Amino acid sequence: KQWYQRRVAITAGNDRLAIAREYTRKYDPDEDNDLWDDIKKDTSGDFRASLKPLVMPEAQFLAEEMYYAMKGMGTDENSLINTLMLILGSEHAVLEGVKRYYRDMYDEELVERIPGDTNDEPTFRDFLIVMINRPDFGKGDVNTSLVQEDYDEYLSEYIQNKKINYIIGLLAARSLPHIKALREFYYQKEKKELEIALAEITGHHTEEALTSFITLATDPIYYMADELRISMEGSGTDEELLLRVICTRADKDLALIKDMYKDMTERSLRDDVDDETSGYFRKVLLNLIN
């Protein structure tokens, strides 16, 4: 356990994956088992869960998170939304990788699983499907003329007439920087936050999904920090949410997220994680935070 905690958690992302590949080559050249298979034998609970995203490609981990959010009789919509935001907040290759891993691991397309799990809320189902099928926007340069056109010709009328699916389609067809600019333009014209306007015509998981997506587009660091705040808010800790955000952002922008978290809560992320977790699970998260 100490080797896993020290060697895996303190190593940078690409090096961790290299260690996992070398481990398989050296100790199991037939590749019937890999490092993760041995970790599952040697560990349990939250500690095991904390090592999982560190020894497999990000896209594979997030594909499994999407699967488990929809596994069984019910759907964990909150986990589904958060996992999708983590995917959309990464480079487009991660989204394509998630779809590929999901297909290879579960013998079905990710979008084919969605309808069966969200039929009770069609607009939420449609949101998930179109976001999973978002194109690659490259750098996502903002065309100010198109921003104004989106407001004048589409968004204002769609909101006024409660055309939820049209709004979802419009947002899915635009880059995150474009959506940020559109949100700012909407506020200039309407003197109202776009999220508030959408909340007034939607509800339940559709509202949560749209609000999360617009927040992600506007300020991804704020979105991640707020998810961490939510994970440790109240009497209990959402270990899965806490783990998902820290482990997927550790090699990207966690330093910025830590600063935002402190600005938001007036507490350090390290101290809160230290207070809210225990054992080797705590040690892995603190290693990543540090």
N, C-alpha and C positions, 0 to 999 in steps of 0.2 A: 504493500500500500504506500509506503513512504517513497519507493522508487517511482511509482506512478505519479504520486503527488508532486514530487520534486522534479523529476526528469521531464514529465509531459507538460505540466502546467507552467513551468518557467521558460519553456522553449517557444520561440516564435512559430507562427502558424505553418509556413512552408517547411521549416525544419521538423516540426512535429509530424507532418505527413511523410517526410523523408524517413524519420525514425520508424514510423509504422510500416512503410514499405520494406525497409531494411530488416525489420524484425521478422516479417513474413518470409523474406528471402532466406534469412539465416536459419530460422527455427522451424519453418514450415514451407519448404520450397514447393510442395505440391499445392499449396494455397487452399487446402481444405479448411484451414482456420487462419485467422489473422490476429493482429494485436487486440482488436476489439473483442474477438471471441475469447481470448485469454483473460482480458479484463473482466468480462462477464462472469467467468469462473471464479475469479479471485476477489471480487468486490460485490457490493449490493447497495440498494437504496439510492439516496441522493448522491453519494460519492461516485457510484457507478455512472449515474446519469450525468454527472459533471465532467467525466472523462470522455464520454461518447462524442460530443462535438469537437473534441480536441484531437481525435485520432482518425477522423474521417473527413472527406471533403465537405465543405460548407453546404454545397447543393444536395449532397446525399443526406446530411443531417436534417436539412430543412424539408426535404421530400418526406422523410420519415415523420417529422413533426406534423406535416399536413395529413399524412395517413392516420396517425394516432388521434388527431383532432376529430376525425370523421369515423373512427373505428367503433364498432358496436352499434347499440340501438339508437344512441343519440349523438348529436354533434356538439363539440365544445366550441361554440362560436367565437368566444373571446380568444382562445388559442389560435383558432383558424385565422382570425383577423390579424392578430399580432404576427403570426408566422408569415402571412402574406405581405405585411408591411416590411418585415425584415428582408424578404425576397425582393420586393419592389425598390427598397432603399439601397440595394446593392447593384453592381453592374449587371447589364442585361444577360451576360453569360451565366450568371447564377440562376436566373429565371429559366433559361433554356436547360441548364443542368438539372434543375429540380424536376422539370417535366421528363427529362430523359431518365433520371434515376427512378422516378416514380413508375414509369412505364416498365423499366427493366426489373424492378423489385416486385411489383404487384400485378404485372401482366394486364394493365389497363391504363388508359390515358387519364391523367389527373382531371381534366375537364369532364370526363365521362362519369366520374365518381360524384361530382358536385351536385347534379340535379337530385339524385336519390337521397341526399342528406339535408337539403334546404328547400324542399318543395313547399313547406308551410310559409315561406316568405320569398315569393318569386323575385322581388327586386334585389334581395340579398344574393340569391342564387345568380341572377344576371350580373351583379357586380363582380362576384368571384370569377365567373367564366370570362368576362371581357378583360378583367385585369390579368388573369393568367395568360391571356392571348395578346397582351400588349406587344406592340412592335418595338424594335430597337431604335431609340431616338438619337443615338450617338451622343454628342456633347449636349444636345438639347438647347441649342441657341434660341433666344426669344425673338420672335417677330412681332414688334409692337402693333403693326397694322392688323395682324391676325388676332392678337389679343382683343383689340377694339371690335373687330368683326365678330369674334366669338361672343362678346357681350351683346352687341347691338342686334345680331341676327339670330342668336341661339339662346344663350344662357338666360337672359332676362325673360324672354318669352317662355322658356321651358319651366323656370321657377314659378312664374305667374300662373301658368296653366298646369302645374304639378306633373310635368312630364318626366317622371323619375328616370325611366329607362333611357330617355334621350340625354338627360344630364350625365348619367353613368357612361353612356357611349361617348359623349363629348370629352369627358375627363380621361377616359381610357385612350383616346386618340391623341392626347397631348402629352408633351414631356413634363417632368416635374418642374423645371424652371418656368415653363409656360404657364402651368397651373398657378404657381406662386404669383406671377405677374397678373394673371387673370383675377385672382383673389384680390390683389391690391387695386386693380382697376374697378372691380365690382364695389369695393368699399368706397372709392372716390365718387362713384355715381350714386350709390344707394345709401351711403352712410350707415351701412350695416355689414357685419362680418358675414362672409359667404357661408360659414358653418352654421350660423344662427338661422339664416334664410333656409338652408337645407333641412335643418332640424325641425322647422315649422311645417314642412310638407312631407317629412318622412318619419320614421320611428324605429324603435327596436334595433335590430342588428344592421339594417340598412343605414340608419342614422350614424351608428357607431363606426361602421366601415367607411362611410363618406367622410366623416369628421377626422378619422385617423389618417385617411389618405391625403386630405388637404393639409393637415398638420405636418405630415411627413414631407409633402412637397414644399411647404412654406419654410419649415425649419426642422430638418431631420435630427439634428442634435437635441433639440427641445423634445421631439417626439420620443426619442430613446430614453432621455433622462426622466421624462414623465412616466414612461412605462416602468422604469425601475422604481420610481416613487410609489406607483400604484401597487407594485409587487410586494412592497413592505409596509403598506398602509393598513391601519387597523390592527385587530388582535392577532391575525395570522399572517403568514408569509406565503406568497405564491412562488414556491421554489422553482417551478418549471418556467415561469415568466422571467424570473430573476436570472436563471441560468441561461435561458435562450438569448436574452439581450447581451449579457456580459460576454458569453463565449463567442457569439457571432461578431461582436464589435471589438473584441480585445485587440485584434491585429489591425484595426482600421482607425477608429476615431474615439476609442474609449477615454483617452486623456481629455478630449473636449467634452465628452459626456459627463465625466466626473466634475469638471468645472461648472457645467450647466446645472448639474444636480445640486451642487453646493449653493449656487445662486438661487435655485428654486426652493430649497428646503432649509438653508442655513445650517446644514449638517454635511459632513463628508460621507461620500459613498462608502468608503472603507469602514468607517465607524459603524454605519448602519448595517452593513453586511456582517460585520463582526458581532453586532448585537443580535441579529435576527437569524443567524445560522450557527451550525456547530460541527464539530468533528472534522473529518477529512474533506467534507463538502465545503466547509468554511475555508479550509486551508487552500483548496484549489481556487476558489473565487478570489480570495485575497491575493494569491500569487498573481492571478491575471490582472487584478486591479492595480497592483503595485508595479 
